[in-house]
Amino acid sequence: MINAILVFNNHGKPRLVRFYQHLAEEVQQQIIRETFHLVLKRDDHICNFLECGSLFGGSDYKLIYRHYATLYFVFCVDSSESELGILDLIQVHHILQEVVIGGMVLETNMNEIVAQVEAQSKLEKVEGGLSAAPSRAVSAVKNINLPEIPRNINIGDINIKVPNLSQFM
């Protein structure tokens, strides 16, 4: 059984909230906050299934989520639901966003919709690779072994003179 469907942005602001069991407003808000913090701290390359028994007061509840661009789609389900089936359902919801935006039908051509979803998937893969780029760049710079600081740098017709920096070391 699906107990809740939550869609929130990268800052934790809820965009869609549906609870399928009666819970007090304060409890719902706490579940939204805790769910956001649980999925936010997970790397994009980690499994999209997460045990969350303590959130709903039982031991057999799971969070099944997917992160698309700026939105997290999160389903809280019990053990009777298929994790892969829920991931497929999230994919359908993502495709629906390509068809209807702001209450208006923007696209009905299935080829265009599929092309946009594929482009989004490619973009997510590229962004996933770029997230590690800063750390790789820092490692590369740290591993540069220069015997001495160059005094002149020549690039084509450009000649750059490097000042003496030994006084700052």
C-alpha positions as CSV (number, residue, x, y, z in Angstrom):
1,M,0.0,0.0,0.0
2,I,1.2,3.5,-0.8
3,N,1.0,5.6,2.4
4,A,2.3,8.9,1.0
5,I,3.4,10.6,-2.2
6,L,5.7,13.5,-1.7
7,V,7.3,15.8,-4.3
8,F,9.6,18.5,-3.1
9,N,12.3,20.7,-4.7
10,N,16.0,20.7,-3.9
11,H,15.4,23.1,-1.0
12,G,12.8,20.9,0.7
13,K,9.7,23.0,-0.3
14,P,6.8,20.6,-0.9
15,R,5.3,20.8,-4.4
16,L,2.8,17.9,-4.0
17,V,1.9,16.1,-0.8
18,R,-0.6,13.2,-0.6
19,F,-1.0,11.1,2.6
20,Y,-3.3,8.1,2.3
21,Q,-3.7,7.6,6.0
22,H,-4.9,10.1,8.5
23,L,-2.1,11.9,10.3
24,A,-2.0,15.1,12.2
25,E,-0.7,18.2,10.3
26,E,2.3,18.4,12.6
27,V,3.2,14.7,12.0
28,Q,2.9,15.2,8.3
29,Q,5.2,18.2,8.3
30,Q,7.7,16.3,10.4
31,I,7.6,13.3,7.9
32,I,8.1,15.7,5.0
33,R,11.2,17.3,6.7
34,E,12.7,14.0,7.8
35,T,12.1,12.4,4.4
36,F,13.7,15.4,2.6
37,H,16.8,15.2,4.9
38,L,17.1,11.4,4.3
39,V,17.0,11.6,0.5
40,L,19.0,14.8,0.2
41,K,22.1,13.4,1.9
42,R,22.2,10.3,-0.3
43,D,24.4,10.3,-3.4
44,D,22.6,10.2,-6.8
45,H,24.4,6.9,-7.6
46,I,23.0,5.0,-4.6
47,C,20.0,2.7,-4.6
48,N,16.7,4.5,-4.7
49,F,15.2,2.4,-1.9
50,L,15.5,3.4,1.7
51,E,14.1,1.8,4.9
52,C,12.0,4.3,6.8
53,G,10.1,2.4,9.5
54,S,10.6,5.0,12.2
55,L,8.9,7.7,10.1
56,F,5.5,6.0,9.9
57,G,5.7,4.0,13.1
58,G,6.2,0.6,11.6
59,S,9.2,-1.6,10.6
60,D,8.1,-2.5,7.1
61,Y,7.9,0.9,5.4
62,K,10.2,2.0,2.6
63,L,10.9,5.2,0.8
64,I,11.2,4.8,-2.9
65,Y,12.4,7.9,-4.6
66,R,13.8,9.4,-7.7
67,H,15.6,12.8,-8.2
68,Y,14.9,14.6,-11.4
69,A,16.6,17.9,-12.0
70,T,15.2,20.1,-9.2
71,L,12.5,17.7,-7.9
72,Y,12.5,14.7,-5.6
73,F,9.6,12.2,-6.2
74,V,9.2,10.1,-3.0
75,F,6.7,7.3,-2.3
76,C,6.4,5.8,1.1
77,V,5.1,2.3,0.8
78,D,4.8,-0.8,2.9
79,S,6.4,-4.2,2.1
80,S,3.4,-5.3,-0.1
81,E,4.4,-2.9,-2.9
82,S,6.9,-3.7,-5.6
83,E,9.9,-1.3,-5.5
84,L,10.5,-1.5,-9.2
85,G,6.8,-1.0,-9.9
86,I,6.9,2.2,-7.9
87,L,10.0,3.4,-9.7
88,D,8.0,2.9,-13.0
89,L,5.2,4.9,-11.6
90,I,7.5,7.7,-10.7
91,Q,8.8,7.6,-14.3
92,V,5.2,8.0,-15.6
93,H,4.7,11.0,-13.3
94,H,7.9,12.5,-14.7
95,I,6.6,12.0,-18.2
96,L,3.3,13.6,-17.3
97,Q,5.3,16.7,-16.3
98,E,6.5,16.9,-19.9
99,V,2.9,16.9,-21.1
100,V,1.2,19.2,-18.6
101,I,3.0,22.2,-17.2
102,G,1.3,24.9,-15.2
103,G,-2.1,23.4,-15.8
104,M,-1.7,23.6,-19.6
105,V,-1.1,20.8,-22.1
106,L,2.1,21.8,-23.8
107,E,3.0,18.7,-25.8
108,T,1.0,15.8,-27.1
109,N,3.5,14.4,-29.6
110,M,4.7,11.2,-28.1
111,N,8.0,11.3,-30.0
112,E,8.8,14.8,-28.7
113,I,7.9,13.8,-25.1
114,V,10.2,10.7,-25.3
115,A,13.0,12.8,-26.8
116,Q,12.7,15.3,-23.9
117,V,12.7,12.6,-21.3
118,E,15.8,11.0,-22.9
119,A,17.5,14.4,-23.1
120,Q,16.8,14.9,-19.4
121,S,18.2,11.5,-18.6
122,K,21.4,12.3,-20.5
123,L,21.7,15.6,-18.8
124,E,21.4,13.9,-15.4
125,K,24.2,11.5,-16.2
126,V,26.4,14.3,-17.4
127,E,25.7,16.3,-14.2
128,G,26.4,13.3,-12.1
129,G,29.9,13.1,-13.7
130,L,30.5,16.8,-13.2
131,S,29.7,16.7,-9.5
132,A,33.1,15.0,-8.9
133,A,35.0,17.3,-11.2
134,P,36.0,19.9,-8.6
135,S,37.6,17.2,-6.4
136,R,39.4,15.7,-9.4
137,A,40.7,19.2,-10.3
138,V,42.1,19.8,-6.8
139,S,43.7,16.4,-6.7
140,A,45.4,17.1,-10.1
141,V,46.7,20.4,-9.0
142,K,48.0,18.9,-5.7
143,N,49.8,16.2,-7.7
144,I,51.7,18.6,-10.0
145,N,55.4,18.3,-9.3
146,L,57.2,21.4,-10.5
147,P,60.9,21.6,-9.7
148,E,60.7,25.4,-9.6
149,I,58.2,28.1,-10.2
150,P,58.3,29.1,-13.9
151,R,59.4,32.7,-14.6
152,N,58.0,33.0,-18.1
153,I,55.0,31.4,-19.6
154,N,54.7,31.4,-23.4
155,I,51.4,30.5,-25.1
156,G,51.6,31.2,-28.8
157,D,52.2,34.9,-29.2
158,I,51.5,35.7,-25.6
159,N,54.4,36.0,-23.2
160,I,53.6,36.2,-19.4
161,K,56.2,37.1,-16.9
162,V,55.6,35.6,-13.4
163,P,56.7,37.8,-10.6
164,N,59.1,36.5,-7.9
165,L,56.8,35.1,-5.2
166,S,59.4,33.8,-2.8
167,Q,58.8,36.6,-0.4
168,F,55.3,35.3,0.2
169,M,56.3,31.7,1.0
